[in-house]
Amino acid sequence: MSKKIAVIYSFHTKKSKRIAEKIIEAWGEPGLEAVNAEELTKEVMEKYDHFIMSAPTWFDGELPNYWDEFVPDLEEMDLKGKKFAIFGLGDQKGYSENFVDAIGILAEILEECGGTTIGNVPVDGYTFESSRAQRDKVFVGLPIDQENQARMTNGRVKEWVSQLKKEF
Ligand SMILES: Cc1cc2nc3c(=O)[nH]c(=O)nc-3n(C[C@H](O)[C@H](O)[C@H](O)COP(=O)(O)O)c2cc1C
């Protein structure tokens, strides 16, 4: 039986939603299932084998508000055997010291719960001061910067999706 994979993102964002849709389109069939991050429950997390998660960075290095409610529940879950690929919108010029921090914050929470993060990408090609998402020479997920590098987005998404197909 093929694995069930969910793409979790806030249905009320504009930019993150657009990227999630690009990921779903690039993935093709059998398709990924879209889940609204604002309506996440433990049951949803149990229902799927693996996840692609959106973590845009807000408030100088934090997860957006809609994660606040579910994170305490998430922290109590056993996520062993589940794989997580995280993508995150950020702005490397405007928020150079906290570039895509939310990717790193979410990765830490998921790993604490036994989950495995996949989909690391090299830091080459991005210019920033510091990031909680950086581990040595890679990010623990895919940063997307629509403010400064929008023209690279389609290529980055396509490449990441083919990488994920091997890693899931
Ligand atoms: C108030 C505010 C704070 C932000 N803080 C950060 C930040 O700390 N790090 C970062 O990389 N991007 C930061 N950004 C940039 C956003 O992540 C970026 O605009 C992103 O596209 C938002 O995605 P969304 O609209 O899908 O939520 C911030 C943007 C705003 C408006």
The ligand as a Tripos MOL2 file, in Angstrom:
@<TRIPOS>MOLECULE
LIG
   31    33     1     0     0
SMALL
NO_CHARGES

@<TRIPOS>ATOM
      1 C1          6.0810   41.2090   10.9310 C.3       1 LIG1
      2 C2          6.9050   40.2760   10.1040 C.ar      1 LIG1
      3 C3          7.9340   39.5710   10.6910 C.ar      1 LIG1
      4 C4          8.7380   38.6910    9.9400 C.ar      1 LIG1
      5 N1          9.7740   38.0320   10.5410 N.ar      1 LIG1
      6 C5         10.5780   37.2290    9.7840 C.ar      1 LIG1
      7 C6         11.6980   36.5770   10.3660 C.ar      1 LIG1
      8 O1         11.9740   36.6920   11.5600 O.2       1 LIG1
      9 N2         12.4700   35.7840    9.5640 N.ar      1 LIG1
     10 C7         12.2120   35.6200    8.2250 C.ar      1 LIG1
     11 O2         12.9530   34.8880    7.5470 O.2       1 LIG1
     12 N3         11.1460   36.2350    7.6510 N.ar      1 LIG1
     13 C8         10.3300   37.0380    8.3840 C.ar      1 LIG1
     14 N4          9.2670   37.6730    7.7950 N.ar      1 LIG1
     15 C9          9.0190   37.4810    6.3580 C.3       1 LIG1
     16 C10         7.8820   36.4870    6.1270 C.3       1 LIG1
     17 O3          8.2400   35.1830    6.5540 O.3       1 LIG1
     18 C11         7.5610   36.4480    4.6510 C.3       1 LIG1
     19 O4          6.9820   37.6710    4.3120 O.3       1 LIG1
     20 C12         6.6650   35.3060    4.2460 C.3       1 LIG1
     21 O5          6.4940   35.3830    2.8600 O.3       1 LIG1
     22 C13         5.3080   35.2730    4.9330 C.3       1 LIG1
     23 O6          4.6330   34.1380    4.4850 O.3       1 LIG1
     24 P1          3.0530   33.9710    4.6680 P.3       1 LIG1
     25 O7          2.4490   35.2560    4.1580 O.co2     1 LIG1
     26 O8          2.6810   32.8150    3.8470 O.co2     1 LIG1
     27 O9          2.7990   33.7520    6.1320 O.co2     1 LIG1
     28 C14         8.4760   38.5340    8.5480 C.ar      1 LIG1
     29 C15         7.4250   39.2660    7.9550 C.ar      1 LIG1
     30 C16         6.6620   40.1190    8.7030 C.ar      1 LIG1
     31 C17         5.5660   40.8970    8.0180 C.3       1 LIG1
@<TRIPOS>BOND
     1     1     2 1
     2     2     3 ar
     3     2    30 ar
     4     3     4 ar
     5     4     5 ar
     6     4    28 ar
     7     5     6 ar
     8     6     7 ar
     9     6    13 1
    10     7     8 2
    11     7     9 ar
    12     9    10 ar
    13    10    11 2
    14    10    12 ar
    15    12    13 ar
    16    13    14 ar
    17    14    15 1
    18    14    28 ar
    19    15    16 1
    20    16    17 1
    21    16    18 1
    22    18    19 1
    23    18    20 1
    24    20    21 1
    25    20    22 1
    26    22    23 1
    27    23    24 1
    28    24    25 2
    29    24    26 1
    30    24    27 1
    31    28    29 ar
    32    29    30 ar
    33    30    31 1
@<TRIPOS>SUBSTRUCTURE
     1 LIG1         1 GROUP 0 **** ****
